């Protein structure tokens, strides 16, 4: 699995779909190597956010193709019977489509099947068809194989039309490909499969609540690879979260979505409308206007939100499962932090106070070209409002260096924003032009690569210096830490996470176990890691009750 948390969560959906059809999941590469025969299917869940991510996947696919065809411990007869089917799933499959089923510039056919993010239910059919095709190829003679190869080569040579035009008319569902995007698919009734024994599972579990994105930021490929926004029904989300907590001992739930805080359970709105019709009273609660956004923010689309069950309501309900359950969410858009959501986070002790606020740039003019729907001033007003409503709030963010037309002044605006906000975490990237995006059609990728890299380095350095300065304030504080396990460097130490997302390492003496909470007093602080001393084992509820709902005390 490559890419974001959504891909990791989708891989759990894929595992559930395939095991329900009789497939056995190979847990690790080591187990695959130790097998007496090759695996039937190798699936790679991919990312398309940047060109570098795709190239990394292509290199891995060539390795897989080589590993399944070259001489190995498997007998020739075994390999003839079981030539592995290689599948490309997810965003890269959705973007490149049928080209993955053809030979690339190095003469390698990277995939036997291709499936986009909304077609995982169709994987059993695609796999069976690919296996059948492989078996057919194995049964034909050398002359037939040579002729088929020549026909395939000729077809690829003749395919010299306009690429975007060809892809527009390319069928989206074939024997071995399904890249049809859906406006309704949420996989709500499929319980994602976390692999391994319960005691070996992570203390943190992903729960997908929303798919797709309508924001159409100029730099972003996601709306074209993940489709339109749609929200999963809240009942299935709560059921999955409860199972993660009670049956798998997850003590942290991360709510996921491409635009997670735009969540709106339309099934509640439909039920309310039906009740309204039967009672002849007007109780409609769905709003279609920019009023649902934080002040000063807008979007290129008209949102439709159900006030009866928006993201704030869902967050409150998931947190209500147990005070021992910490709840985070990613990835949000700043526009979808209205006052009621900020107030819910403030009022709910086990709702994480680390808010991801992707700025992308600190310059209003650059933000306009990016189609972000806000100015630097609006963003800073939101930061200040969040600080006022949530006194112990912390922030993380995303930044792009070298976007189309970025000037030195715009870059300096980003540097000054980093210094002003002092983020706990920052995810920083040099701009990579993506086909189909508004930037690829209307703007010019005119910032030289060396300038992008220099600006990126300056952004990273500024973040680290500001984060290092901010971290000094952690010394002497006592944090509620969710223990994740033993430190990899020292068995006598435990490691976990504070509410602000910082990794905390402390001497444990085997007192605090994985999945438990500990009070840890901080004595050293770095950009990403805090070093502390165990005060005592505790529960989240006891800590919140003793500290007015806060996850730390001075």
VOTORBA-820364 format. One record per residue: residue in three letters; x, y, z of N, C-alpha, C in turn. Coordinates in pm, whole numbers, plus 50000, padded with zeros to 5 digits. Layout:
ALAXYZXYZXYZ
...
//
This chain:
UNK500854988050000500005000050000500885012450000
UNK500615021449907501335034149898500375045649927
UNK500925056749977500135068949986499525071550122
UNK498325077450120497725083350238497015073050327
UNK496475078050438495725069450531494495063550465
UNK493905070850371492735065550300493095052850224
UNK494285052550165494725040450095494915028950192
UNK495475031950309495645021450410494285015850451
UNK493305024650471491955020350506491315012550391
UNK491525017150268490965010150152491544996150138
UNK492824994550173493434981150166492744971450262
UNK492234976750373491474968450466490124964550406
UNK489524973550329488274970250257488554959450152
UNK489644961250078490034951549975490234937750035
UNK490934937250148491184924450216489864917850256
UNK488914925850303487614920350343486854914850223
UNK486884922050111486194917549990486774904249942
UNK488094903349937488734891449881488624879349973
UNK488764881350104488634869850195487214864450192
UNK486224873050171484844868350162484604859950037
UNK485534860749940485444852749818486464841249819
UNK487004838249936487844826449949489334828549931
UNK489774840949911491204843449896491874844250033
UNK493104839650042493884840650164494904851750148
UNK494944860750245495864872050239497224867850293
UNK498284870450216499644867850261500084879750346
UNK500444877150470500674887950567501924896050541
UNK502954890050479504224897150463504994891950344
UNK505994900050301506864895850191507664883450231
UNK508054882850360508814871350409508024858550393
UNK506714859350426505864847550414505714843550268
UNK505644853550178505514850750035506764843349985
UNK507944847850032509204841549988509274827150035
UNK508724824350155508804810850211507774801150153
UNK506864806250069505834797750012506434787849912
UNK505784776149900506284765949807505834768349664
UNK504904777649645504474781149509504204796149504
UNK504264802149385504074816649375502674820749419
UNK502494833149466501144837849498500324838949370
UNK499014837349383498144838649267497994853149223
UNK497934862049322497614876049293498504885149377
UNK499044895549314499774906149385499054919249353
UNK498524925749456497784938249438498544949849501
UNK498644960749427499364972549476498384984249479
UNK498104989049600497205000549617498055013149608
UNK497685022049515498625032349471498175046649498
UNK499135055649484498945070049503499285077249373
UNK498565088149343498845095749221499035110649249
UNK499235114149375499255128249412500425135749351
UNK501555128549331502735134649269503385124649174
UNK504115129749076504765121248978505765111749045
UNK506445116549148507435108449217506795096049279
UNK505585097649332504875086349393504575075749288
UNK504165080149169503855070549062505105063349014
UNK506205070549001507435064148954507925053549053
UNK507745056249181508115046449283507285033749269
UNK505985035449243505105023849223505495016049098
UNK505805023048990506185016248866507455007848885
UNK508405013248959509625005548988509274992749063
UNK508394993749159507984982049237507244972049150
UNK506404976749061505664967848971506604960048881
UNK507654966848830508634959948746509364949148826
UNK509624952048953510254942049039509344929949058
UNK508074932649083507114921649099507044913248972
UNK507014920048857506924912848729508164904248709
UNK509324909748743510564902248731510594890448827
UNK510154892748951510184882149053509284870449017
UNK508194873148946507244862448916507554855548784
UNK508584860248711508904853848583510314848148579
UNK511224853748662512614848948655512754835748730
UNK513894829348713514154816748782514174819248933
UNK513534810149005513484811249150513354797349208
UNK512984796949337512844783949404511614776549354
UNK510714783749284509534777149232509894769249107
UNK509314757449092509604749148975508984755348851
UNK509514751448734508974756448607507504752748594
UNK507164740648636505784736248626504874744648714
UNK505344747948835504564756148926504314769948866
UNK505364775748805505224789348750504284789548630
UNK504284778548552503374777848439501934777548487
UNK501724770248595500374768948647499914781548718
UNK500864788348783500464799348869501304811848844
UNK501224817148726501844830048698501014840648771
UNK501654848248859500914857448944500224868348863
UNK498984871248900498254882548844498654894948923
UNK499084905348853499494917748918498414928248893
UNK497944934149002496874944048992497294957649044
UNK496924968048972497154981849017495804987549061
UNK495724991249187494474996049244494625010649288
UNK493505017249307493545030649366493735041849267
UNK494315052749316494345065349242495185064849115
UNK496325057949119497165056848999496445048548892
UNK495755038048934494965030248840493865038648778
UNK493215046948859492135055548811492675065948714
UNK493865070948739494415081548654494945076148521
UNK495735065348527496395060348405495515050548328
UNK494635043748397493645034848336494295023848252
UNK493785021948130494175010648046495625010648001
UNK496305021848010497725022147971498565012748057
UNK498085010248179498815001048268498754986648219
UNK497794983548134497644969948081498484967947956
UNK499164978647912500014977847793501474978547835
UNK502364975347744503784976147773504204990647787
UNK505054993147886505545006747906506775009347821
UNK507435020647845508595024647764509765015047779
UNK509745006947885510814997347907510414983247863
UNK509274982447792508854969547739508214960347840
UNK507744965947952507134957748057505664961248071
UNK504804950948071503384953248099503234953148251
UNK502924964648306502974966248451501854959048524
UNK500684957548460499544952048533498724942648447
UNK498044933448516497084924448451495654928848478
UNK495454935948590494154941748620494334955948673
UNK493324964248652493324977948702491964980648766
UNK491984986048888490734989248957490855002649027
UNK489895011449003489865024349070489315023249211
UNK489315034249287488915033949429487465030049454
UNK486605031249352485185028149372484775014549316
UNK485745006349279485394993649213485974981349282
UNK486244982449412486854971149483485914959249497
UNK484614961649493483664950349496483824941549372
UNK484344947349265484464940249138485774932449127
UNK486634933249227487944926849219487884911749194
UNK486994904249260486944889749232486724886649084
UNK485844894249018485604892048875486844895248793
UNK487464906648823488654910748749489774900548765
UNK489964895748886491034886148912490774872948840
UNK489564868148847489234855448781489434856448630
UNK489064867848573489264869748429490754870048394
UNK491544876748478492984877348452493634863648465
UNK493224855948565493744842348582493394833848461
UNK492154835448415491714827948298492524831648175
UNK492814844648161493634849248047495044843548056
UNK495614843448175496954837948193497004823148159
UNK495974815948203495914801648174495804799148024
UNK495034807847957494884806547811496204808947741
UNK496944819147789498254822247729499244810847751
UNK499154804347868500064793247896499784781047808
UNK498524779847762498134767947687498374769047537
UNK498614781347488498804782747343500264780247307
UNK500524776547185501864773147139502714785247111
UNK503984782847077504944793747055504534802446936
UNK504044796146827503664804046708502514813446741
UNK501514808146814500364816546850500804828046941
UNK501724824947036502204835347126502934846347051
UNK503754842046951504504851746872503564860846794
UNK502514854746734501554862546656500804872346748
UNK500394867546866499684876146960500554887847003
UNK501854885047025502784895647065502904905946953
UNK503004901346829503104910646716501844919046704
UNK500674912846722499404920146716499334930846825
UNK499744927046947499724936647058500664948247031
UNK501874945046979502854955546950502334965046844
UNK501704959646741501154967946634500044976946685
UNK499224971346773498124979246829498664991146908
UNK499734988746986500324999447065501015009746978
UNK501665005246870502325014746779501305023546708
UNK500145017846675499135025446603498335034646694
UNK498515032946825497745040846920498435054146943
UNK498445062846840499195075346850498275087546849
UNK496995085346883496065096446889496275104947013
UNK495485115647025495575124247142495235116247266
UNK496145116847367495985108147484494705111147562
UNK494455124047591493265127347669491995124047594
UNK492025126047461490855122647379490615107647380
UNK491705099847366491565085347365491005080447498
UNK491535085647609491085081247740489615084747764
UNK489175095747704487785099847724486825089447669
UNK487205082947560486325073247498486695058747531
UNK487725056947611488125043547651487075037747745
UNK486655025147725485675019247817486225018647958
UNK485365021548057485825021848196485675008348264
UNK484864999648206484714986248262484954976048151
UNK485964967748170486284957148074486474944148152
UNK486984934048083487234921248150488214922548266
UNK489214931148249490264931948350490484946148402
UNK489524954848381489654968548430488294974048471
UNK488274981048585487074988448626487535001348691
UNK487385012348618487775025448671486575034848671
UNK485395029048688484155036848694484085043648831
UNK483965056948832483795064248957482315064648993
UNK482055064349123480665063849172480335076549248
UNK479055080149249478595091349331477955086449460
UNK477905073149478477225067549596478065057549676
UNK479095051649617479825040849683480565045849807
UNK480285039649922481005042650047481475029850116
UNK481155018050061481515005050121480985004050265
UNK479845010350291479365011850429479084998550499
UNK478634988350423478284975650488479434965750489
UNK480594969550436481784960850438482614964450561
UNK482844954650648483654957250767485124955250730
UNK485914965950724487314964850681488094955050769
UNK489004947850706489734937150774491114941850815
UNK491304943850945492654946350998493314932851017
UNK494514931550963495174918350963495974915851089
UNK496174903051119496974899151234496114896251356
UNK496784892251463496104889451589495714902451658
UNK494624902051734494154914051802495254920151889
UNK495984911651961497024916852051498194923451976
UNK498314920351847499394926351768498954938851692
UNK497654941551693497134952951615497534966151679
UNK497594976351597497904989851644496814994651739
UNK497205003451832496215009551921495315019251846
UNK495735023151725494985032751644494345025751525
UNK493085029151497492365022951385491725033851298
UNK491745031551168491105040651074489645036851056
UNK488775047051047487375044951010487025055350905
UNK486745050750784486425059950674484985064550685
UNK484765077650681483415083150695482935090350569
UNK483865093550480483515101850364484505098950253
UNK484055099650129484925097050014484745108149912
UNK485805110449833485715120249725485915134549772
UNK486045143449675486275157649706485695166349595
UNK484995177049635484405186449539485145199849534
UNK486235201249609486865214349624487545219449497
UNK488065210349414488695214149287489825224249303
UNK490685221949403491895230249415492715228549287
UNK493325239249240493945239249108495085229149096
UNK495735225849206496905217049202496565202349221
UNK495315199049256495015185949312494315176449215
UNK494815164149209494275153749122493135146049188
UNK492955147549320492025139049395490595138949339
UNK489995150449303488635149649249488505140949124
UNK489625139349052489605131548928489935116748952
UNK490535113749065490875099749096489975093849204
UNK489315102549282488455097849391486985101549371
UNK486705110449276485325113649244484675123749337
UNK483345124449327482565134449400482435130749548
UNK482215141249629482025139049772480745131249800
UNK480835121649892479645115049946479995109750084
UNK479005110150172479215106350311478565092850340
UNK479225085350423478705072450469477655074750577
UNK476685065750590475655067650692476275066150831
UNK475805074150924476405074751057476245061651134
UNK475145054351112474915041851186476025031851160
UNK476455030451034477505020751001478855025451053
UNK479075038551058480325044051111480435040851261
UNK479365043451334479375041051478479515026151509
UNK478875017851428478995003351448480444998851429
UNK481105003951324482495000151301483395005351411
UNK483195017751454484025023551560483875015651690
UNK482665011451721482425003451844483134990051835
UNK483094983751719483774970851702485274972551719
UNK485804983351663487244985851675487624987251824
UNK486784994351899487084996952039486874984452126
UNK485724978352114485374967552204485964953952164
UNK486074951252034486514938051989487994937551953
UNK488564948951910489964949151867490854957551957
UNK490284962852064491044970452164491714983052109
UNK491174988552001491675001451952491335012052055
UNK492285020452088492055031252184492145044952117
UNK492355044851988492315057251910491635054251777
UNK490645062151744489965061351615490335073651534
UNK490775071451411491055082551319489975082551212
UNK489115092551214488055093851115488675099250986
UNK488395092450875489075095550749488105100450642
UNK488625109050557487915113550438488815122650358
UNK488555123650227489325133250147489035147550192
UNK487845149950238487445162950294486585159850416
UNK487235154250518486545147150626485525155750700
UNK485825168550721484905176750800483785182950718
UNK483665178850590482475182650512481375172150529
UNK481615162350618480685151250638479265156250666
UNK478305149450605476885152450628476085139850600
UNK475405134850701474615122550686473265126050624
UNK473175124250492471945127750421470795118150455
UNK471125106250506470055096850541469215102350656
UNK469855110250745469085116650852468185127450796
UNK468695134850698467885145350635466685139250565
UNK466895127850497465795121150427464755116350527
UNK465225110850640464295106150742463505117750802
UNK464195129250821463525140950876462475146350781
UNK462785146250650461825150950551460585142050548
UNK460825128950559459705119450558458825121650679
UNK459465123750796458705126250918457965139450908
UNK458635149550845458025162550828456765161650742
UNK456845153650633455715152150542454535145450613
UNK454835135450694453765128050761453115136150872
UNK453895145550933453345153551043452865167250997
UNK453055170150867452645182850807453295194950875
UNK454485193050927455205204250987456525206050914
UNK457005218150909458215221150834459425220450926
UNK460205209350920461385207751005462635205050921
UNK462625209250796463775206750709465025213450766
UNK466145206350764467365211450826468545211650729
UNK468295209150601469385209050504469635223050451
UNK470905227250450471275240550403472135239350278
UNK471865247550178472685247950057473175262150036
UNK474225265850108474835279050091476185279050158
UNK476975289550130478295290750189478245294250338
UNK477035296150392476905299350534477385288050624
UNK477485275950569477925264550651479425264850675
UNK480145273750607481595274150618482055283450730
UNK483345282350764483955292050854483905305850788
UNK483885316050871483755329750821484915333450728
UNK484585338950611485595343350516486005332750416
UNK485375320850420485725309950330484575307450232
UNK484945302350114483955299050013484455287049933
UNK483615282049843484035270849759483485272849618
UNK483965264549525483525265549386482195258249366
UNK481725251149468480465243949457479525248349569
UNK478235245649552477255249249653477055237249747
UNK477475238449871477395226949962475955224050004
UNK475685211350029474395207250083474675199750213
UNK474335205950325474675200250455473415198150539
UNK473395187150611472315184150702472705188650843
UNK472065199050893472415204251025472095194351136
UNK471135185651113470775175751214471925165851236
UNK472685163051128473795153551145474965157751056
UNK475725167251106476925171851037478145165451103
UNK479335170251068480545164151121480665166051272
UNK480245177551322480315180151466479495169751543
UNK478315166451491477455156551557478085142651552
UNK478645139051437479285125951426480485124951521
UNK481315135351526482475135351613482055133451758
UNK481005140351799480505139251936480025125051965
UNK479335118851868478795105451887479905094951894
UNK480945096351812482055086751818482785088251951
UNK483005100551995483665102852123482845097152239
UNK481525096752224480645091952331480715076752348
UNK481355069652256481485055152269482165051652401
UNK483215058952436483895056952564484845068552588
UNK484965073052713485975083452742487395078252725
UNK487555064952717488885059052699489305058752552
UNK488445063652464488715063652320489095077652275
UNK490315079352227490745092252170490335092552024
UNK489815103951978489315104951840490015116251767
UNK490625112751654491255122551564490525122251430
UNK490855131451342490285131151207491235137751108
UNK491205132650985492015137950876491445132650743
UNK491565139950634492175152950621491075163250599
UNK491075173650678490025183850666490395195150571
UNK489415203450542489655216050470489355227350568
UNK490165237850571489925248650668488535254650661
UNK487935254950542486625261150528485555254050611
UNK485785241050639484775233150709485025232250859
UNK485525243250916485655244551062484735255651111
UNK483425253851098482515264051151482565264451304
UNK481945274451362482025276351507481515264251584
UNK480435257951536479865246751612480835234951620
UNK481665232851517482645222151522483765225551620
UNK484245237951616485275242151711484775240951854
UNK483515244551877482945243752011482805229252056
UNK482415220251963482305206051996483655200352036
UNK484695203851963486045199151996486465204252133
UNK486145216752162486495222652291485765215752406
UNK484495212652385483645207152492483825192152513
UNK484515185352420484615170752425486045166752459
UNK486305162252582487685159752625488465150252535
UNK487815139352489488565129352411488575131952261
UNK488095143652218488295148252080489655155052075
UNK490555150051992491915155351988491925170351959
UNK492795177152029492915191752011493985195251908
UNK494545185151841495455187751729494625188751603
UNK494545200551546493735203051427494625204351304
UNK494325196651203495055197851077494405208950995
UNK495135219550970494625231250896495505233550773
UNK495265226350664496145227650546496095241650486
UNK497185248850498497245262450444497635262450297
UNK498595253850260499185252650126500075264550090
UNK499675276650129500495288550105500105299250206
UNK501025308450232500705319650319500395332350243
UNK500285331150112500065342850026498665342949968
UNK497955354049983496595355049930496575353449778
UNK497525359549710497525358649562497795344249517
UNK498695337249585498955323249550497735314549582
UNK497075317249694495865309749731494765311649628
UNK494675323549570493685326049464493975317349343
UNK495225316449301495565307949186495325293149217
UNK495475289749344495245275849385493755272149397
UNK492875282149385491425279749404491105274549544
UNK491775280049644491575275149780490335281049847
UNK489835292249800488585297649855488755305849982
UNK489965310650008490165319150125491425327450106
UNK491555337750188492725346350188493595343050309
UNK494785348550310495655347050428494945352550552
UNK494285363950536493595370150649492505361050705
UNK491695354950616490625345950661491215333950734
UNK492325328650681492975317150744493465320750884
UNK494125332250896494635336351026493495339251124
UNK492405344851075491245347151162490705333951216
UNK490715323551130490255310351174491215304751280
UNK492515306151259493495301651358493255308651491
UNK493055321751487492845329351610491535325351678
UNK490495322851598489215318751656489335305051722
UNK490055295951656490255282551714491005283651847
UNK491985292451854492735294351980491835299952090
UNK490915308652051490005314752149488995304652203
UNK488475296052115487465286352156488085274052220
UNK489275270052172489965258052223491315262552278
UNK491395266252404492625272252458493875263552441
UNK493735250152445494915241452433495065235452294
UNK494565242552193494605237652056496045237452002
UNK496295228051911497565227451839497245225451692
UNK498195229051604497905228751461498985221051384
UNK498525214651277499435209251176498955214551042
UNK499795213050937499415219050809500155212550693
UNK499695215850571500355211850447500835224550376
UNK501985223350308502495234650230503075229750098
UNK502815237349992503355234549859504325245649823
UNK505535241849787506535251749743506655251549591
UNK506695263449532506925264349388505705262049302
UNK504505265149356503305264149272503395274149157
UNK502645271549053502675279748930502685294748960
UNK503695301448911503765315948924504205321049060
UNK504595312249150504965316649285506185325949279
UNK506045337549341507135347349346507875346149479
UNK509005353049488509755353149614508945359449726
UNK508155369749692507325376249794506255366649846
UNK505655359049756504655349149798505295338349885
UNK506475334149849507205324349928507495330050068
UNK507885342750076508155348950205506895349750290
UNK505735351450226504465351350300504235337850367
UNK504615327250299504485313850358505445312450476
UNK506655317350460507635316750569507105324250691
UNK506525335850670506035343650783504835337050850
UNK504005329950771502875322650829503375311450920
UNK504385304350875504955293550956505465298951090
UNK506105310551088506625316551210505495321151301
UNK504435326151240503325331551319502535320451389
UNK502215309851318501335299451374502095289651463
UNK503315286151425504125276251497503405262651503
UNK503415255951392502715243251379503455232051453
UNK502665222351503503245210351564503835201151458
UNK503165200351344503605191851233503365199251103
UNK504195196551003504005202550872504395192350765
UNK503535190850666503775181650554504055190450433
UNK505295189850387505755199650289506195192650160
UNK505885198950046506165192749917506535203449815
UNK507375199549720507595207849602506465204949504
UNK505985215149437504855213449346505165203849232
UNK504205194949203504305185449092503055186749007
UNK503215190648882502075192748791501365179548766
UNK500025179648777499215167748754498245170048639
UNK498205160448548497295160848434495845161848482
UNK495025168948407493585170948430493275182248527
UNK494215186048614493935196448712493785210048643
UNK493145219448715492975232948661494325239348631
UNK495315236648717496645242448694497245237548563
UNK497025224848529497595219448405496945225548282
UNK495725230548297494985235948183495105251148171
UNK495245258048285495155272548283496435279748326
UNK497335272548393498535279048446499785272548388
UNK500915278648415502195273548366503075269748484
UNK503615257648478504535252948582505895259348556
UNK506025271948596507155280148552508225282548659
UNK508085276548774509115278048877510165267148857
UNK511405270848832512455260648808512575250948925
UNK512945238648892513015228148994513995231749105
UNK515115237849070516085241349174515535252049268
UNK514685260949214514045271149299513005264649390
UNK512235255249335511265247949418511955241249535
UNK513065234449506513765227049610514385236449714
UNK514895247849668515465257449762514385263049853
UNK513235266549796512135271849877511585261149972
UNK511495249049923511035238050009511955236350129
UNK513255236850104514225235550213514055246850315
UNK513765258850266513565270250356512285268650438
UNK511245263350374509985260750446510215250450556
UNK510915239750523511175229150622512015234650737
UNK513045242250706513915247750809513155257450899
UNK512285265850839511495275350917510535268051009
UNK509885257750956508975249751039509725243951158
UNK510885237851132511625231051238512085240951346
UNK512535252751303512985262651400511815267451486
UNK510665269951421509485274551497508965263551589
UNK508955251051539508475239751619509405237151738
UNK510725238951714511705236851822511485247151932
UNK511235259451892510985270051990509705267352068
UNK508665263251996507385260352062507515248552157
UNK508335238652118508485226552200509055229452338
UNK509805240352351510375243752482509285245552588
UNK508125249752542506995251652634506435238652688
UNK506835227252629506355214252677507105209552802
UNK508295214752823509115210252936508435214153067
UNK508245204253151507565206453279506095203053277
UNK505495201853160504095197953151503955182853171
UNK502795178753217502475164653230501355161353132
UNK501625151753043500675148352936500005134952962
UNK498785133952913498095121052904498605114252779
UNK499255102852795499895095952683499235082552659
UNK498805080052536498295066952497499495058352459
UNK499735047852536500915039452515500725030652392
UNK501695031252300501615023652176502485011152179
UNK503415010352275504264998452283505635001752339
UNK506544992452319507924993952368508755001652266
UNK509645010052316510545017452228511425007752149
UNK511615010452022512455001851938513925002551978
UNK514315013552040515725015552076516075010452216
UNK515035009352301515315005552440514094998552497
UNK514224985652530513104977752581512604982752715
UNK513434990252787513014995352918512135007752905
UNK512025012952785511235025052762509965021852684
UNK508955029852709507705028752635507565040952545
UNK506765039352442506505050552351505015051752328
UNK504565064052308503145066452286502935080252227
UNK501685084552225501345097652168500595106152269
UNK500985118752275500205128552350499055133352261
UNK498125140452321496985145352245497405154652131
UNK498505161952149498955171252046499715164551931
UNK499705151151930500325143651821501805140651840
UNK502435146451943503855144151966504095129952016
UNK505165123851966505595110952020506265113452155
UNK505925105152252506465106352387507185093352423
UNK508435094552467509225083052510509535084652658
UNK509335073952736509565074952880509995061452938
UNK510755061953049511135050053122509875043753178
UNK509735030753156508445024353186508525013753294
UNK509635006153298509764995153394508594985553387
UNK508084983853265507024974153238505714977153312
UNK505524989653352504294993253424503124995753329
UNK503355003653223502285007253131502294998153009
UNK501164992452978501044983152867500464990252744
UNK500684984052630500124989152504498604990452517
UNK498095002052477496665004552483496205010752613
UNK497125012352708496795018952834497225033552828
UNK496795041152930497175055352939498165057353053
UNK499035067153035500015070453138500135085553151
UNK500395090053274500745104053296502265105153286
UNK502725113753196504165114953174504575129653184
UNK505535132453272506055146153288507235147953194
UNK507195158553113508185160853008509415168053063
UNK510595162853030511845169253073512735173352956
UNK512495167552838513225171652716512225172452602
UNK512465181852512511505183752402512225186552271
UNK511895178952169512415181252035511285184751940
UNK511605186051813510595189751714509485179351706
UNK509845166551705508855155951687508645147251810
UNK509595147251903509555137752014509765144752147
UNK508995140252247509145144952384509705133552469
UNK510615136852558511205127052650510695130252790
UNK510185120052861509615122752992509795111653092
UNK509195113753208509255104053317507825100053354
UNK507645087253378506335082253415505945087553553
UNK504785093953561504255098253691503435086853750
UNK502505081653669501715070153713500865065153596
UNK500405052953610499395047953517498065054753549
UNK497225056053449495945062853472494935057953369
UNK493755063353376492765061753269492495075453211
UNK491995075553089491685088453026490635095953107
UNK489605088853152488525095353227489045101553356
UNK489875094053429490415099353554491255111853529
UNK492025111753422492885123253391492025135353353
UNK491025133153265490155144353224489415150053345
UNK488895141253431488135145853548489005154153642
UNK490275150553653491175157653745491695170753687
UNK491565172453554492185183953489491225191853401
UNK489965192353443488935200453376488825197253227
UNK488965184353193488795180153055490025181652968
UNK491125186653023492345188452944493155175552938
UNK493995174452833494845162752815496265165252865
UNK496475176052941497775179053001497585188953116
UNK498575189753202498565200253305499995204953329
UNK500105217153375501425223053397501945219453536
//
